Amino acid sequence: MTQAVPYGTGRRKTSTARVFLRPGTGNITVNSKPLDEFFGRKTAQMIVRQPLELTDMTAKFDVAVTVIGGGTTGQAGAIRHGITRALMEYDETLRPSLRRAGFVTRDAREVERKKVGLRKARRAVQFSKR
């Protein structure tokens, strides 16, 4: 019988990440590339590792991620959300500590649409009194 692999889907802005946790040594691959090669910025790499470091599971799992859409920050946030959900599927007792750190809640902030008659979402054309 095959053992179920903990899985989690994470989302942030327009990015979606599918995360699979397999027993291993702590390797994180994103779209078949190592984490440090996929994300050049250290802050993005730090965001991805946060849930694993919080729960002391860094060296326990190999993390395989497929991420689509969005930019660097959105993808990093989506991966973090996916890893959090996968960890909770693996062990439900981790939920309170992950919740306290704010990783369980999906960040619902999205880009506000541009309105007709305005330059951007809220920026109006400069007003001239005379």
C-alpha positions as CSV (number, residue, x, y, z in Angstrom):
1,M,0.0,0.0,0.0
2,T,1.3,3.5,-0.9
3,Q,1.6,6.0,1.9
4,A,-0.2,9.4,1.4
5,V,2.1,12.3,0.7
6,P,1.2,15.4,2.6
7,Y,-0.1,18.0,0.1
8,G,-1.1,21.6,0.3
9,T,-2.3,24.3,-2.1
10,G,-1.3,27.9,-1.4
11,R,-2.4,31.1,-2.9
12,R,-1.2,34.7,-2.7
13,K,-2.2,37.6,-5.1
14,T,-2.3,35.9,-8.5
15,S,0.1,33.0,-7.7
16,T,-0.9,29.4,-7.0
17,A,1.5,26.8,-5.5
18,R,1.1,23.1,-5.2
19,V,3.3,21.7,-2.4
20,F,4.3,18.0,-1.8
21,L,6.2,16.9,1.3
22,R,8.3,13.8,1.1
23,P,10.5,12.3,3.8
24,G,14.0,13.5,3.1
25,T,16.9,15.8,4.1
26,G,15.4,19.3,3.6
27,N,15.8,20.0,-0.1
28,I,13.3,22.5,-1.5
29,T,12.7,22.4,-5.3
30,V,10.5,24.9,-7.0
31,N,9.5,24.1,-10.6
32,S,12.3,21.5,-10.8
33,K,15.0,24.1,-9.7
34,P,16.7,24.4,-6.3
35,L,15.2,27.2,-4.1
36,D,18.2,29.4,-4.2
37,E,18.3,29.2,-8.0
38,F,14.6,29.9,-8.4
39,F,14.5,32.8,-6.0
40,G,17.5,35.1,-6.3
41,R,16.4,37.3,-3.3
42,K,17.2,36.1,0.2
43,T,14.0,37.5,1.5
44,A,11.9,35.3,-0.8
45,Q,13.9,32.3,0.3
46,M,13.4,33.2,4.0
47,I,9.6,33.6,3.5
48,V,9.4,30.1,1.9
49,R,11.4,28.5,4.8
50,Q,9.4,30.2,7.7
51,P,6.8,27.4,8.4
52,L,9.4,24.7,8.3
53,E,11.8,26.5,10.7
54,L,8.9,27.4,13.0
55,T,7.9,23.7,13.4
56,D,11.5,22.4,13.4
57,M,10.8,20.3,10.3
58,T,13.5,21.7,8.0
59,A,15.6,18.6,7.8
60,K,12.7,16.1,8.0
61,F,11.1,16.7,4.5
62,D,12.0,17.3,0.9
63,V,9.6,19.8,-0.5
64,A,8.6,19.7,-4.1
65,V,6.7,22.8,-5.4
66,T,5.0,23.7,-8.6
67,V,4.1,27.4,-8.7
68,I,2.3,29.4,-11.5
69,G,1.3,33.0,-11.9
70,G,2.2,36.3,-10.3
71,G,5.6,37.7,-9.4
72,T,8.4,36.8,-6.9
73,T,6.7,38.0,-3.7
74,G,3.3,36.5,-4.6
75,Q,4.9,33.1,-5.5
76,A,7.0,33.1,-2.2
77,G,3.8,33.8,-0.2
78,A,1.9,31.1,-2.1
79,I,4.6,28.6,-1.4
80,R,4.6,29.5,2.3
81,H,0.8,29.1,2.5
82,G,1.1,25.7,0.7
83,I,3.8,24.4,3.0
84,T,1.8,25.5,6.0
85,R,-1.3,23.5,4.7
86,A,0.8,20.5,3.9
87,L,2.4,20.5,7.4
88,M,-1.1,20.7,9.0
89,E,-2.2,17.7,6.8
90,Y,0.9,15.8,8.1
91,D,0.3,16.8,11.8
92,E,-2.8,18.7,13.0
93,T,-1.1,19.5,16.3
94,L,1.1,22.0,14.5
95,R,-1.9,24.2,13.6
96,P,-1.9,26.4,16.8
97,S,1.7,27.5,16.4
98,L,1.3,28.1,12.7
99,R,-1.9,30.1,13.4
100,R,-0.1,32.2,16.0
101,A,2.6,33.0,13.4
102,G,-0.1,34.0,10.9
103,F,0.8,31.4,8.3
104,V,-2.6,29.6,8.2
105,T,-4.7,32.6,7.1
106,R,-4.6,33.4,3.4
107,D,-3.5,36.9,2.7
108,A,-6.6,38.2,0.9
109,R,-5.0,41.5,-0.4
110,E,-5.4,41.8,-4.2
111,V,-4.5,44.5,-6.6
112,E,-7.3,47.1,-6.8
113,R,-8.6,47.6,-10.3
114,K,-8.1,50.9,-12.3
115,K,-11.2,53.0,-12.4
116,V,-12.6,54.9,-15.3
117,G,-11.7,58.6,-15.2
118,L,-8.7,58.1,-12.9
119,R,-5.0,57.6,-13.7
120,K,-4.6,54.5,-11.5
121,A,-6.9,52.7,-9.0
122,R,-7.2,55.9,-6.8
123,R,-4.9,58.5,-8.3
124,A,-6.9,61.2,-10.0
125,V,-5.6,63.7,-12.6
126,Q,-4.1,66.8,-10.9
127,F,-6.8,69.3,-10.1
128,S,-6.4,72.9,-11.2
129,K,-8.4,75.6,-9.5
130,R,-8.0,78.2,-12.4
